[in-house]
Amino acid sequence: MSNSSCDTTLLLIRGFDIFAHITDEEYEELNLVHNYLEAGKGDYIYFPSQNHRKLYFTKKGFIKIGYIDEDGKECIKEIIQKGEVFGQITLEKNNLQDEFAQAYKADVSLCAFNIDDFMMLLQKKPNMALAFSIHLGKKVRKVETRLLNLLNKSVHSRLINLLIQLIPEDSTNNNSASIERFLTHDDMAKLIGSSRQTVTTTLSLLENEQLISVAKDQINIPDINLLKKAALSDS
């Protein structure tokens, strides 16, 4: 690989909290360049029941995590965005059951580790182990929040919470934000346990309430705190 390619890959890897402070020497020592990969739109990162034993860090693009139900229908469990981790996140072997991971809407850039290699990496670098633990804790809380919303909240509130979760961490500006419209209404419905028509109706309602404005390529949130209050006040 050329020096320019290596420099680009190093910048991509440093985009994650866990690798943010890695030195050039550590980068060479850990041989991270060989863990970097790309996948084209629609490509599968892994298939159901595939014993791949890997952990993935998403640098660019979106990853659809899902499974096929007993009726042969695709169910979406999660949409992974830039900066998130997926795969064998508990560092256990074969904990994925029947899920698949697929590059969604566009090409993706990933940093992938074999579980055994990643555990050795964490043993060598305690600061990385701490950063990974914090990142994993955030992911677990996000999953728990989504489950509680599915069990206890109305569709209106579940959709608001989904929009809030979709806000990129680096996109907020004076309590406002914009979300790229990479999810279809059907995708949103699958993620919140509703129907496409209900999602369409609820988005229109939120727009009428001036909590969001829907454009061709993005959903704008003028006041994030106001949107959060709407979710809390809803039962």
C-alpha positions in Angstrom: 0.0 0.0 0.0 1.3 3.5 -0.9 2.3 6.1 1.8 -0.6 8.3 0.8 -3.0 5.4 1.2 -1.5 4.5 4.6 -1.9 8.2 5.7 -5.5 8.2 4.7 -6.2 5.0 6.5 -4.5 6.2 9.6 -6.8 9.3 9.6 -9.8 7.2 9.1 -8.9 4.9 12.0 -8.1 7.9 14.3 -11.7 9.0 13.8 -12.8 6.5 16.5 -12.4 7.4 20.1 -10.7 4.2 20.8 -7.9 5.0 18.3 -7.9 8.8 18.6 -4.6 9.1 20.4 -2.7 6.4 18.7 0.8 7.4 17.6 2.3 6.7 14.2 4.7 4.2 15.8 1.8 2.3 17.5 -0.1 2.4 14.2 2.8 0.6 12.5 3.4 -1.7 15.5 -0.3 -2.8 15.6 -0.4 -3.2 11.8 -3.9 -1.6 11.7 -3.7 -0.9 8.0 -4.5 -4.6 7.3 -7.7 -4.3 9.3 -9.1 -1.6 7.1 -11.7 -2.6 4.4 -14.3 -1.2 2.1 -17.6 -2.7 0.9 -19.9 -1.6 -2.0 -23.5 -0.6 -1.7 -25.6 -3.7 -1.1 -22.7 -5.9 -0.2 -23.0 -8.2 2.8 -20.4 -7.8 5.5 -21.5 -11.1 7.0 -24.4 -13.5 6.4 -26.7 -15.3 8.9 -25.0 -18.1 10.9 -21.6 -17.2 9.4 -18.9 -18.0 11.9 -16.8 -14.9 11.2 -15.8 -13.9 14.8 -15.1 -10.3 14.0 -15.7 -6.9 15.4 -16.3 -3.9 13.1 -15.9 -0.1 13.5 -17.8 1.9 11.0 -15.9 4.9 9.6 -18.1 5.8 6.6 -21.6 4.9 5.4 -24.5 3.0 7.0 -24.8 -0.7 7.9 -28.1 -2.5 8.1 -28.3 -5.2 10.8 -31.3 -7.5 10.4 -32.6 -11.0 10.1 -35.1 -13.0 8.1 -38.2 -14.1 10.1 -40.1 -17.4 9.8 -42.3 -16.0 7.0 -39.2 -15.1 5.0 -39.6 -11.3 5.6 -36.6 -9.1 6.3 -36.6 -7.5 9.7 -34.3 -4.6 10.6 -32.8 -4.7 14.0 -30.6 -1.6 13.8 -29.0 0.9 11.4 -25.3 1.4 12.2 -23.9 4.8 11.5 -20.4 6.4 11.3 -18.5 5.9 14.5 -20.5 2.9 15.7 -19.4 -0.6 16.5 -21.1 -3.9 15.4 -20.4 -7.6 15.0 -19.2 -9.6 18.0 -19.5 -6.6 20.3 -19.5 -8.7 23.5 -16.2 -10.3 22.3 -17.9 -13.7 22.7 -17.7 -16.3 19.9 -20.8 -16.9 17.8 -23.2 -14.5 19.5 -24.7 -13.2 16.3 -27.3 -16.0 15.9 -29.1 -15.4 12.6 -28.4 -11.7 11.9 -26.8 -10.3 8.8 -25.0 -7.0 8.1 -25.2 -5.2 4.8 -23.8 -2.0 3.4 -26.9 0.2 3.2 -27.6 3.0 0.6 -23.9 3.6 -0.3 -20.4 2.3 0.0 -18.9 1.8 3.5 -15.5 2.0 5.1 -14.8 -0.3 8.0 -12.0 -1.3 10.4 -12.4 -5.0 11.2 -10.7 -7.1 13.8 -10.7 -10.8 14.5 -11.9 -11.2 18.1 -8.8 -12.9 19.4 -6.6 -10.2 17.8 -8.7 -7.4 19.2 -8.5 -8.9 22.7 -4.8 -9.1 22.4 -4.8 -5.4 21.3 -6.8 -4.4 24.3 -4.4 -6.2 26.6 -1.5 -4.3 25.1 -3.2 -0.9 25.3 -5.3 -0.4 28.5 -6.4 3.1 27.4 -8.0 1.5 24.3 -9.7 -1.1 26.6 -11.2 1.8 28.6 -12.3 3.7 25.5 -13.9 0.5 24.1 -15.7 -0.2 27.4 -17.2 3.4 27.4 -18.3 3.0 23.8 -19.8 -0.4 24.4 -21.7 1.0 27.4 -23.2 3.8 25.3 -24.3 1.2 22.7 -26.0 -1.0 25.4 -27.9 2.0 26.8 -29.1 2.8 23.3 -30.4 -0.7 22.7 -32.1 -0.7 26.2 -33.7 2.7 25.4 -35.1 1.3 22.1 -36.5 -1.8 23.8 -38.2 0.3 26.5 -39.7 2.5 23.9 -41.1 -0.4 22.0 -42.6 -1.8 25.1 -44.0 1.4 26.7 -44.3 4.2 24.2 -46.8 5.2 21.5 -45.8 5.2 17.9 -45.6 9.0 18.0 -43.0 8.9 20.8 -41.1 5.9 19.3 -40.7 7.8 16.0 -39.5 11.0 17.8 -37.0 8.9 19.8 -35.8 7.3 16.5 -35.2 10.7 15.0 -33.3 11.8 18.0 -31.1 8.7 17.9 -30.4 9.3 14.2 -28.9 12.8 14.9 -25.1 12.5 14.2 -23.1 13.5 17.2 -21.1 16.1 15.3 -24.1 17.7 13.5 -25.8 19.7 16.3 -25.7 23.5 16.1 -27.2 25.7 18.7 -29.7 22.9 19.6 -30.7 22.3 16.0 -29.8 19.5 13.7 -30.3 17.9 10.3 -30.7 14.1 9.6 -29.8 12.7 6.3 -32.9 10.9 4.8 -31.2 7.6 4.2 -34.1 5.6 5.8 -37.3 5.0 3.9 -40.6 5.2 5.7 -40.8 1.4 5.6 -37.4 1.2 7.2 -38.5 3.5 10.0 -41.6 1.5 10.5 -39.6 -1.7 10.9 -37.3 -0.1 13.4 -40.1 1.2 15.6 -42.6 -1.7 15.2 -45.2 0.2 13.2 -46.5 0.5 9.6 -45.3 2.6 6.7 -48.5 4.5 6.5 -48.5 5.3 10.2 -44.9 6.6 10.0 -45.9 8.8 7.0 -48.8 10.2 8.9 -46.8 10.8 12.1 -44.0 12.6 10.2 -46.7 14.9 8.7 -48.1 15.5 12.2 -44.7 16.4 13.6 -44.1 18.8 10.7 -47.5 20.4 11.3 -46.5 20.8 15.0 -43.3 22.5 13.7 -41.1 20.0 15.5 -39.4 19.0 12.3 -39.3 20.1 8.6 -39.0 17.5 5.9 -36.9 18.3 2.8 -36.0 16.1 -0.1 -32.6 14.9 1.3 -32.9 15.6 5.0 -35.1 16.1 8.0 -34.4 19.3 9.9 -34.9 19.6 13.6 -35.1 23.3 14.6 -35.2 22.7 18.4 -33.9 19.3 19.7 -35.0 20.0 23.3 -38.5 20.8 22.2 -38.6 17.5 20.3 -37.4 15.6 23.3 -40.1 17.3 25.4 -42.7 16.1 22.9 -41.5 12.5 23.3 -41.6 12.8 27.2 -45.1 14.3 27.2 -46.4 11.5 25.0 -47.6 8.3 26.5 
